[in-house]
């Protein structure tokens, strides 16, 4: 016979574990504090999300019809296509000799040539169009041309020195800790485009990407070869591996006669022989520490003497 289960008696019931739940009463003050903390956390999360969203999409362009990031070819045919085509026309004018619709002068960075005039053995690179919507700018729809640098076979040196993040941080801390010191920024709009090159490069652009106004104004129809117009690049252009080096070398020749020297140990850090002024250079942006406004005006005058479009940031 199988053993019968032991019946639960009063004694065994008393031995069973008993769990007791206590509820803590929260007063009105504590509840309000908890709500405020909760609202603050939600606000922080919202701000972080907005910052990440801005960082992810800043400098890109969206097709308003599809709500997706798009390139120029697609943007030029969307509902805001006239803005993008106008920006493309402005970029052609900036790199060439302007255009008759409000841009009388350009930088003459490139010019159209016939295919047969390209020297034998030279590599012809491609054009990359960078589209960006910049709401903080006067012209919000922006187009920039960059040359395909991966195909360029430049025989000389292409590396140049630039200030790193540590140098910039030290300069900012030095400004804060130095009595009467101020910090200001200068920006050279066409830093690369105003630098002549001894050795030209060559690039081709599809006719479908060139605005009709540019084709007509520069008589590019007779330059077309197999659906492309070929250009000779005679000044530094974004994307060229040597552009940064030759722009920096030219800057040195402009500044040295006025007493400005690049520090031999710290890349991208400049000082003056006698004036109490220091600046760091990152591409075409100057971060300047000074104690006398006359010193900052002296540097500004030297830059404006050699470069067009020097913009001044806030102190």
Backbone torsions as a table, in degrees:
resi	resn	phi	psi	omega
1	UNK	NA	138.9	178.9
2	UNK	-77.1	144.0	-179.6
3	UNK	-66.9	140.6	179.0
4	UNK	-81.9	144.2	178.6
5	UNK	-65.2	142.9	-178.9
6	UNK	-70.6	125.8	179.6
7	UNK	-66.9	146.8	179.2
8	UNK	-77.1	116.9	-179.1
9	UNK	-98.7	176.5	178.7
10	UNK	-64.3	-31.6	-178.5
11	UNK	-70.7	-42.5	-178.7
12	UNK	-70.1	-31.7	178.2
13	UNK	-64.0	-36.2	178.7
14	UNK	-67.3	-23.8	-178.0
15	UNK	-83.2	-10.7	-179.6
16	UNK	-70.1	141.9	-179.1
17	UNK	-69.2	142.7	-179.4
18	UNK	-119.7	126.8	179.9
19	UNK	-103.9	129.1	-178.7
20	UNK	-112.6	129.3	-179.6
21	UNK	-105.5	128.9	-179.9
22	UNK	-110.7	135.8	177.8
23	UNK	-107.9	127.2	-177.9
24	UNK	-91.7	127.2	179.5
25	UNK	-83.3	130.1	-179.4
26	UNK	-107.9	128.9	-179.1
27	UNK	-75.6	169.0	-179.8
28	UNK	-59.4	-38.5	-178.9
29	UNK	-64.5	-42.6	179.8
30	UNK	-67.4	-36.5	178.4
31	UNK	-65.3	-41.7	178.0
32	UNK	-64.1	-39.2	178.4
33	UNK	-63.5	-41.9	179.6
34	UNK	-64.8	-38.9	178.6
35	UNK	-65.7	-41.4	179.4
36	UNK	-63.9	-42.6	177.9
37	UNK	-62.8	-39.2	-179.8
38	UNK	-66.0	-41.4	177.6
39	UNK	-65.2	-39.8	179.4
40	UNK	-63.7	-41.4	179.1
41	UNK	-65.1	-40.9	178.1
42	UNK	-63.6	-39.0	179.2
43	UNK	-65.8	-40.9	178.1
44	UNK	-62.5	-45.9	179.1
45	UNK	-61.7	-38.7	179.6
46	UNK	-65.6	-42.1	179.5
47	UNK	-65.4	-41.6	178.5
48	UNK	-62.7	-42.3	179.0
49	UNK	-62.4	-40.4	179.6
50	UNK	-66.4	-40.3	179.1
51	UNK	-64.2	-46.1	179.0
52	UNK	-63.7	-38.7	178.3
53	UNK	-63.6	-43.7	-179.8
54	UNK	-65.7	-42.3	-179.3
55	UNK	-65.3	-34.3	-177.6
56	UNK	-73.9	-34.2	-172.5
57	UNK	-109.1	-5.7	-179.3
58	UNK	-63.7	132.7	179.6
59	UNK	86.7	2.8	175.9
60	UNK	-104.1	173.1	178.7
61	UNK	-129.3	137.8	-177.6
62	UNK	-110.9	140.3	170.9
63	UNK	-78.9	116.2	-176.8
64	UNK	-66.0	-17.5	-179.2
65	UNK	-82.9	-34.6	-178.1
66	UNK	-105.6	-13.1	-177.2
67	UNK	62.8	26.7	-179.2
68	UNK	-121.9	154.6	174.1
69	UNK	-62.6	135.5	-176.3
70	UNK	-139.4	160.4	176.5
71	UNK	-96.0	173.1	-172.3
72	UNK	-58.9	-41.5	-176.4
73	UNK	-56.9	-40.9	177.8
74	UNK	-75.8	-40.0	-178.5
75	UNK	-63.9	-33.0	-176.9
76	UNK	-67.9	-15.9	-179.2
77	UNK	-111.5	4.8	-179.2
78	UNK	-84.4	-175.4	-177.9
79	UNK	-66.1	-19.5	175.9
80	UNK	-107.0	23.0	-175.4
81	UNK	-59.7	-31.6	-178.6
82	UNK	-65.6	-30.8	175.6
83	UNK	-67.0	-45.0	-177.7
84	UNK	-70.0	-38.4	177.5
85	UNK	-65.9	-36.4	175.7
86	UNK	-65.3	-39.3	177.8
87	UNK	-66.0	-36.7	177.7
88	UNK	-66.5	-40.5	177.7
89	UNK	-62.8	-39.3	178.3
90	UNK	-64.5	-37.2	-179.9
91	UNK	-68.8	-39.5	173.8
92	UNK	-60.4	-44.5	179.1
93	UNK	-63.4	-37.8	179.7
94	UNK	-65.8	-40.1	-177.5
95	UNK	-83.4	-21.5	178.7
96	UNK	-104.2	-129.6	-177.3
97	UNK	-116.8	44.6	178.3
98	UNK	75.6	-171.8	173.1
99	UNK	-150.3	162.9	-170.9
100	UNK	-74.8	-8.9	-178.9
101	UNK	-96.8	58.3	173.4
102	UNK	97.0	7.2	176.7
103	UNK	-133.4	86.2	-174.3
104	UNK	-68.2	-27.0	-176.3
105	UNK	-132.7	150.8	174.8
106	UNK	-126.9	-166.8	-178.9
107	UNK	-97.4	-7.0	-177.1
108	UNK	53.6	38.5	177.9
109	UNK	-70.4	-35.8	179.8
110	UNK	-140.3	158.9	177.4
111	UNK	-143.5	150.2	-179.6
112	UNK	-76.5	138.5	177.1
113	UNK	-135.2	163.9	175.8
114	UNK	-79.8	150.4	-176.2
115	UNK	-58.1	-35.8	-176.5
116	UNK	-69.9	-16.0	-178.8
117	UNK	-87.9	-0.4	176.8
118	UNK	-76.1	126.5	-178.8
119	UNK	-58.1	144.9	179.5
120	UNK	-63.9	135.2	177.5
121	UNK	91.2	-8.8	179.5
122	UNK	-84.4	142.3	-179.6
123	UNK	-85.4	135.1	175.6
124	UNK	-102.4	120.2	-177.6
125	UNK	-93.7	-178.2	-175.7
126	UNK	-110.5	169.6	177.6
127	UNK	-104.2	136.4	171.5
128	UNK	-116.6	125.1	-179.1
129	UNK	-98.9	123.8	178.9
130	UNK	-103.2	119.3	179.7
131	UNK	-106.9	137.7	-179.6
132	UNK	-149.8	138.8	173.4
133	UNK	-100.5	117.4	-176.0
134	UNK	-120.3	92.8	-176.3
135	UNK	-64.4	-19.8	-178.6
136	UNK	-83.3	-9.2	-178.0
137	UNK	-92.5	161.1	177.5
138	UNK	-65.3	-46.9	173.0
139	UNK	-100.6	106.4	-170.5
140	UNK	-76.5	-32.0	178.2
141	UNK	-89.2	112.5	-172.1
142	UNK	-121.5	136.8	176.8
143	UNK	-123.8	133.2	174.7
144	UNK	-131.2	138.1	178.7
145	UNK	-96.7	135.7	172.8
146	UNK	-129.1	140.4	178.5
147	UNK	-85.1	147.3	178.6
148	UNK	-70.7	92.7	-174.8
149	UNK	-69.4	-19.3	-177.8
150	UNK	-69.3	-16.9	179.3
151	UNK	-96.7	-10.1	-176.5
152	UNK	-75.2	132.7	178.3
153	UNK	-112.1	81.0	-177.0
154	UNK	-88.4	129.7	-174.7
155	UNK	-78.4	-18.9	-176.6
156	UNK	-96.6	-169.6	179.2
157	UNK	-75.3	145.1	-179.3
158	UNK	-122.3	-10.5	-177.1
159	UNK	-84.3	147.5	178.0
160	UNK	-142.6	160.8	-177.4
161	UNK	-89.8	139.2	176.3
162	UNK	-141.8	151.5	179.7
163	UNK	-68.4	140.2	178.1
164	UNK	-98.8	179.6	-175.7
165	UNK	-63.4	-35.7	-179.8
166	UNK	-63.3	-42.9	178.7
167	UNK	-61.4	-42.9	179.5
168	UNK	-63.3	-43.9	179.8
169	UNK	-62.6	-42.0	179.7
170	UNK	-64.5	-38.6	178.3
171	UNK	-63.9	-41.9	179.5
172	UNK	-65.5	-43.5	177.9
173	UNK	-64.4	-37.5	178.9
174	UNK	-65.6	-36.8	178.1
175	UNK	-63.5	-42.6	-179.2
176	UNK	-66.1	-37.1	-173.7
177	UNK	-90.8	-5.3	-179.9
178	UNK	-98.8	130.8	-178.6
179	UNK	-64.0	134.1	177.2
180	UNK	64.7	12.5	179.8
181	UNK	-81.1	146.0	176.9
182	UNK	-129.8	162.3	-179.8
183	UNK	-132.1	133.3	-179.5
184	UNK	-142.2	159.5	-179.6
185	UNK	-122.2	143.3	171.4
186	UNK	-119.0	147.8	177.3
187	UNK	-131.6	130.5	177.1
188	UNK	-97.7	111.5	-172.2
189	UNK	-62.8	-42.6	-176.6
190	UNK	-120.1	48.4	-176.1
191	UNK	-58.1	-48.0	179.2
192	UNK	-73.6	-42.3	-171.1
193	UNK	-70.6	-12.4	-179.6
194	UNK	-103.9	21.1	-179.2
195	UNK	-113.2	108.4	179.6
196	UNK	-64.9	149.2	178.0
197	UNK	-115.1	138.3	176.8
198	UNK	-72.4	-27.4	-176.6
199	UNK	-121.3	109.7	-178.1
200	UNK	-70.6	156.1	173.2
201	UNK	-115.6	168.4	-174.2
202	UNK	-131.3	143.1	-174.9
203	UNK	-145.2	149.2	175.8
204	UNK	-120.1	146.9	-178.9
205	UNK	-130.3	131.6	178.8
206	UNK	-64.1	140.6	-179.4
207	UNK	-59.6	-32.7	-178.7
208	UNK	-64.3	-17.9	-179.4
209	UNK	-96.3	-7.1	-176.8
210	UNK	-96.2	122.7	179.1
211	UNK	-57.6	147.5	-178.4
212	UNK	-59.7	-37.1	-179.1
213	UNK	-61.4	-38.1	178.7
214	UNK	-71.4	-40.5	178.1
215	UNK	-58.6	-42.5	-177.4
216	UNK	-74.8	-44.5	-174.9
217	UNK	-65.3	-37.6	-177.4
218	UNK	-100.1	9.3	179.7
219	UNK	50.7	49.8	-176.7
220	UNK	-81.6	-9.7	-178.8
221	UNK	-61.4	-36.0	-179.9
222	UNK	-78.6	-6.8	179.3
223	UNK	-95.3	-6.6	-173.7
224	UNK	-68.6	134.6	176.8
225	UNK	-137.3	112.0	-179.8
226	UNK	55.1	40.0	175.6
227	UNK	84.6	7.5	-179.1
228	UNK	-128.6	152.5	168.8
229	UNK	-110.3	133.0	-175.6
230	UNK	-101.1	140.9	-175.8
231	UNK	-127.2	146.5	173.1
232	UNK	-103.8	124.6	-179.3
233	UNK	-97.8	118.0	-175.7
234	UNK	-110.4	-7.4	177.2
235	UNK	-130.1	164.8	-179.8
236	UNK	-56.6	136.9	-178.2
237	UNK	-137.3	146.8	179.6
238	UNK	-56.2	135.9	179.3
239	UNK	101.6	-26.9	178.6
240	UNK	-72.3	131.3	-176.2
241	UNK	-63.4	-27.1	-177.7
242	UNK	-90.8	-5.1	-173.0
243	UNK	-61.1	-45.0	-179.1
244	UNK	-65.1	-39.3	-178.4
245	UNK	-65.9	-48.7	-176.8
246	UNK	-70.8	-31.0	177.0
247	UNK	-67.5	-41.3	179.5
248	UNK	-68.3	-40.0	178.7
249	UNK	-63.1	-39.9	179.4
250	UNK	-67.9	-38.0	178.1
251	UNK	-60.7	-39.5	179.0
252	UNK	-61.2	-43.6	180.0
253	UNK	-66.6	-27.5	178.4
254	UNK	-78.3	-37.9	-172.0
255	UNK	-89.1	-33.0	-175.5
256	UNK	-58.2	-41.6	179.0
257	UNK	-62.6	-17.4	-179.5
258	UNK	-100.7	11.1	173.6
259	UNK	93.6	7.5	180.0
260	UNK	-94.9	132.3	-177.6
261	UNK	-130.0	142.7	173.5
262	UNK	-82.2	133.0	-178.6
263	UNK	-62.6	136.0	-175.0
264	UNK	-70.9	-22.3	-175.1
265	UNK	-102.1	-44.4	-175.6
266	UNK	-94.1	112.5	-179.6
267	UNK	-63.8	139.2	175.3
268	UNK	78.0	4.1	179.7
269	UNK	-106.2	127.9	-176.5
270	UNK	-120.4	148.0	174.7
271	UNK	-136.6	165.2	176.6
272	UNK	-105.6	150.4	-176.7
273	UNK	-62.9	-38.7	-175.4
274	UNK	-125.4	-26.3	-177.0
275	UNK	-83.7	147.6	179.4
276	UNK	-85.8	72.4	-178.8
277	UNK	-143.8	139.0	179.3
278	UNK	-137.7	142.5	175.7
279	UNK	-145.6	152.5	174.4
280	UNK	-114.1	146.6	-175.1
281	UNK	-119.3	123.9	175.5
282	UNK	-124.7	105.3	-175.5
283	UNK	58.8	-101.0	-179.7
284	UNK	-120.7	19.5	-178.9
285	UNK	-111.1	129.4	179.7
286	UNK	-106.2	126.6	171.1
287	UNK	-107.8	115.4	-165.4
288	UNK	-119.3	128.2	173.5
289	UNK	-107.9	131.0	-179.4
290	UNK	-149.7	163.1	176.2
291	UNK	-117.6	-17.1	178.8
292	UNK	-124.6	124.6	-177.7
293	UNK	-59.7	-27.6	179.5
294	UNK	-63.7	-31.7	178.8
295	UNK	-69.6	-41.1	177.3
296	UNK	-65.9	-38.4	177.7
297	UNK	-66.7	-32.6	177.4
298	UNK	-64.5	-46.4	178.0
299	UNK	-63.0	-41.2	178.8
300	UNK	-61.2	-42.1	179.5
301	UNK	-63.7	-39.4	178.1
302	UNK	-64.2	-43.2	-179.6
303	UNK	-67.3	-41.6	-179.6
304	UNK	-67.7	-22.6	177.7
305	UNK	-68.2	-29.3	-174.5
306	UNK	-113.8	-18.3	-176.0
307	UNK	-127.5	146.7	174.3
308	UNK	-96.1	150.8	173.9
309	UNK	71.1	44.5	174.8
310	UNK	-84.8	114.1	-179.3
311	UNK	-102.2	147.4	-175.9
312	UNK	-109.6	129.1	176.8
313	UNK	-86.0	-178.9	-180.0
314	UNK	-81.6	147.3	176.0
315	UNK	-74.9	NA	NA
